[in-house]
Amino acid sequence: MKQLPGRSRPPWLQQLISFAALIIVTVWLVTLLPVLLVVGLIAAVLLIPVLKQLRQEIDQFEQTQRGEPVPPKDVTPWQRRVWNRWRRR
């Protein structure tokens, strides 16, 4: 490839610019990686109840497809269940 006419940057300046860009990208990645890991961990923890509910719904759907009766669902609020369990002791 031919060099266009005009002044070009000296080689030492070109190397300095590329080295500075490398340093900036490295610092940026090292700073960003822990943030991404923490965000991923929080997202994974928040997905646990969603995936549990999805699995229960899929199991219920499979049971209805096989013709099995759907078991009754306990709709007692969590605080009432804790109170009942505490009173039984």
C-alpha positions in Angstrom: 0.0 0.0 0.0 1.4 3.4 -1.0 1.9 6.2 1.5 0.1 9.3 0.7 2.1 12.4 0.4 2.4 14.6 3.5 3.9 14.4 7.0 3.5 11.1 8.8 3.9 10.6 12.6 7.3 9.5 13.8 7.5 5.8 14.7 8.2 6.5 18.4 5.0 8.7 18.6 3.0 5.9 16.9 4.3 3.4 19.5 3.6 5.7 22.3 0.0 6.2 21.2 -0.6 2.4 20.8 1.0 1.7 24.2 -1.2 4.4 25.8 -4.3 2.8 24.2 -3.3 -0.6 25.5 -2.9 0.7 29.0 -6.3 2.5 28.9 -8.1 -0.7 27.6 -6.4 -2.9 30.2 -7.4 -0.6 33.1 -10.9 -0.3 31.7 -11.3 -4.1 31.5 -9.8 -4.7 34.9 -12.2 -2.2 36.4 -15.2 -3.4 34.5 -14.8 -7.2 35.1 -15.6 -7.2 38.8 -18.7 -5.1 38.2 -19.9 -7.5 35.5 -19.3 -10.5 37.8 -21.3 -8.9 40.6 -24.2 -8.0 38.3 -24.2 -11.5 36.9 -24.2 -13.0 40.4 -27.2 -10.8 41.5 -29.1 -11.7 38.3 -28.5 -15.4 38.9 -29.7 -15.2 42.5 -32.8 -13.3 41.4 -33.6 -15.9 38.7 -33.7 -18.8 41.2 -37.4 -18.2 42.3 -38.4 -17.6 38.7 -36.9 -20.9 37.5 -38.4 -22.7 40.4 -41.9 -21.4 39.5 -41.3 -22.3 35.9 -40.3 -25.8 36.7 -43.5 -26.3 38.8 -45.7 -25.0 36.0 -44.0 -27.3 33.5 -44.5 -30.3 35.9 -48.2 -29.4 36.3 -48.6 -29.0 32.6 -47.1 -32.5 32.0 -49.4 -34.0 34.6 -52.5 -32.5 33.0 -51.3 -33.8 29.6 -51.1 -37.3 31.0 -54.6 -37.0 32.5 -53.5 -37.1 36.1 -55.5 -35.0 38.5 -53.8 -31.7 39.6 -52.9 -31.9 43.3 -54.4 -29.2 45.5 -52.2 -26.1 46.0 -51.5 -24.7 49.4 -52.4 -21.0 49.3 -51.7 -20.3 52.9 -49.7 -17.1 53.3 -46.1 -17.6 54.4 -46.5 -15.7 57.7 -49.5 -17.9 58.6 -47.5 -21.1 57.8 -44.7 -19.8 60.1 -47.2 -19.0 62.9 -48.9 -22.5 62.6 -45.5 -24.2 62.6 -44.4 -22.2 65.7 -47.6 -23.0 67.5 -47.2 -26.8 66.9 -44.0 -26.9 68.8 
